[in-house]
């Protein structure tokens, strides 16, 4: 292996470790650990949350992401609020 290849690999390792550190791998700010996927799925089910995937226009997604940054419920809370306000009331409720 050439010296330049070794240096390139070192740089990639450093960049990767910085990315992982910036993402807060293994924990959240304040010391609270993030639940793993299985635990998160269980917590979501307890709250009655159901995954729902759809395809949206890219500009709409960017607008939603910008609004979700400041929303206390994040993207899920923002979409719940917007959809609840846009849908007609259920029959028998109001």
TAURMO-V88648 format. One record per pair of residues at least 6 apart in sequence whose C-alpha atoms are under 8 Angstrom apart, sorted by the first residue. I is the first residue (numbers start at 1). GAP is how many residues later the second one is. Records with the same first field share a line. If there is no record, write none. Layout:
# TAURMO-V88648
I = GAP ; GAP
This chain:
# TAURMO-V88648
26 = 7 ; 8
27 = 6 ; 7
28 = 6
44 = 6
64 = 11
65 = 10
67 = 11
68 = 6 ; 7 ; 10
69 = 6
71 = 6 ; 7
